[in-house]
Amino acid sequence: MEELFEKLDLSEYLSAYNEFLARPKPLFISGDSRANYEKIEEISSLNLKSPKEIANLDDALMRVSKQAVLHISEIYEFSKIIEYFNYLKSQNFGDKMRGYLDKIEIPSSIDKICDYFDENGEFKESIDERLISINEAYKNKKKQIDESLKKLIYTKHLSPYLVDTQIHYINSNEALLVRGGFNHALKGTVIARSSGGYFYVLPDIVSKLKSEQSDLMDKKEEILFEHAKIISSIFHKNLPFLKFINSAFDYIDSLIARVSFAKSRDYNFVLANSNKDIILSEFAHPALKNPKRISVDFRGKILLITGVNAGGKSMLLKSILSAALLAKYLLPMSINSAKSSIGSFKEFEAIIEDPQNSKNDISTFAGRMLGFSKILGKKQILIGVDEIELGTDFEEAASLYSVLLTSMMSSDIKMVITTHHKRLAMLLAKNSEVELIAALYDEQNSRPKYEFLKGIIGKSYAFETASRYGIPANLVASAKSAYGDDKENLNEMISKALNLELELKLKLKSTEEKELKLDELLKDLKEAKIRADETLRARLNSLEAEFYKAINEAKRGINLKDTKEKQRSLNNANSIAKSIQKPTVLSEPIELKVGDRVKYDKIKGVVLSLSKNDAIIDSNGVNLRVPISLLKLTNQSPLNNQKSVNISLSRPNSASVMIDLHGLRSDEAIEKLDKFISDALIAGFDEVLIKHGIGTGKLAYAVKEFLKSHPSVKAFKDGAPSEGGFGSKVVKL
């Protein structure tokens, strides 16, 4: 197990976790995994104190079974376990933990033993009165020793022989440091020599008191032995319970250590399920300091990781295996647990390191074959193989491994494989159980992205990497020529496919973001309509009440007999009717123009177009049609207040789609190239050809760097062989 953790770079993780355990134990937790997971969740909801360190008690239990007498310190270890379970029983757990703890009934004869010890593990003297007198006598002897030594230090006839006036502790004995010839002034025993040639002397009077102290300690040990004998007898009668509680403590300790470790690092738990899918969301390998989090959806039998060297393929492999391994043992990890799902595997195998060394007398490829022979026929196993073709010809290896892997897919296995070559991926790509992931490369900045794209074969970018690290361009060009046009064209197709896939992925992400924004806008519109309806309803109710009041007053006036009172009542009704404030409609809508910033309830946007009654506004990339009467102007952009500037460009008399820079110095070439691109843009060209040659590579490098930084250059690549090959660039404007 430790070897597997080491291969997956989890050794430091394991060491850090072990520090949270009260005593060492295996990683596996007995019992149902789901029940254990639910208990961990309940423990996580509370702030529990961790148990004290506990010694291994297997030997003590064996001796109890033979009716031996335990040492008082061993009894204290058992009392710490009982005390911790009593503490847990007092906590407000959920149903799972409460149900588990309620089943544990601690015998009263065992429970009361916890009261025999103080917080420091010392046997309480209140349990036996004899201990009180012994402890008091021991303290008195200690006091007499101190007084005797101080008296000797300040004795006149000893003073000339004292090196200092300190009391020195040598082998647990109090001694004085004196010069030679001290025999005339001090009776005692030399117990050591100092580096300066002086003598550490234990005075006879102190020696006698120390002996009396020792006798007191012997008596105390005899009393403690009497109690240890009685308690050991009780332990023997309750041996089955002690064995159970000792095992139960390891179980509880495993759960609580996991929770404490998770809280210390802000980790989450993922419960391994019955399927074999591995779906990781925002997982970070614990060995990485500033990791790029990965998300992987692996449902097939084989995940083949291809692409750029040093692009993170090996760490992706280790991350997938690590996540599955940690989930198996219910160990916490840095992951979005709500969006992740990890299957359960019986075994794990990591074929990562090069097995070749002088000690085992085996070649790299032979070692790989030996590793595969051990896993053939195994079931419910997750396998990781890094650089699968290592140690032999990659084309032969691809053919061999394609047959091996196809055969293994019929068994209950799951494999994660990395390769620098494309042939194995091409052989396996048609199989529906094989999933492809490519490590991405930033062609613009010539470096790996440490990101991955699913469903495609990756390119190695060996030539680009060589250029990046200073290999001359002419040597790289020669290497490409030796590699072959057909293979390079295949690389180019792979590169285009990668870029297209990545572009589609970005567009999909943008569409999803727009959908979310649209949902938010629809929600805001719905809420605005509800508020408007409520306002209208409240206003109608208010108007109805006011008109009802005026009508009732008029009715009352009509029924009055006195003409004057009738007139007053009708006047009052008329006054009430006139005082009612009726809703007003804007006679003229606000004047809007395209580009105005407007607001509709909580929704803000910019006017895109106007019709007679409606306006189309853009709100966070979503177009809405809104009645003009419902819009309000907001603060305008400063751009609207700027004066317009008219710029006229004259079309160049002669413009070309190709420029030849051969024989020019770098600065001359760049100046000429800058004007060429400007003329091409004015002429309306969207693609031009630049010929710079190969030479020493300086001019090619200068052109490449200039094109990278030019704001109007969308993309560029090496020309086709008919266009000048590596000595030319096709530029898109």
Secondary structure, DSSP 8 states (H G I E B T S, - for coil): -HHHHHHTT-HHHHHHHHTT-SS---S---S-HHHHHHHHHHHHTS-----------HHHHHHHHTT----HHHHHHHHHHHHHHHHHHTS---HHHHHHHHT----HHHHGGGGGB-TTS-B-GGG-HHHHHHHHHHHHHHHHHHHHHHHHHT-TTTGGGBS-S--EEETTEEEEEE-TTGGGT--EEEEEE-TTS-EEEEEHHHHHHHHHHHHHHHHHHHHHHHHHHHHHHHHHHTHHHHHHHHHHHHHHHHHHHHHHHHHHHT-B----BSS--EEEEEEB-TT-SS---EEEEE-SSEEEEEESTTSSHHHHHHHHHHHHHHHHTT--BBS-GGG-EEB--SEEEEE-S---BTTTTB-HHHHHHHHHHHHTT--SEEEEESSTTTTS-HHHHHHHHHHHHHHHTTSSEEEEEE-S-SHHHHHHTT-TTEEEEEEEEETTTTEEEEEEEETS-----HHHHHHHTT--HHHHHHHHHHH-HHHHHHHHHHHHHHHHHHHHHHHHHHHHHHHHHHHHHHHHHHHHHHHHHHHHHHHHHHHHHHHHHHHHHHHHHHH-SSHHHHHHHHHHHHHHHHH-------SS-----TT-EEEETTEEEEEEEE-SSEEEEEETTEEEEEEGGG-EE----GGGGS----------SS--SEEE-TT--HHHHHHHHHHHHHHHHHHT-SEEEEE---TTSHHHHHHHHHHHH-TT--EEEE--GGGTGGGEEEEE-
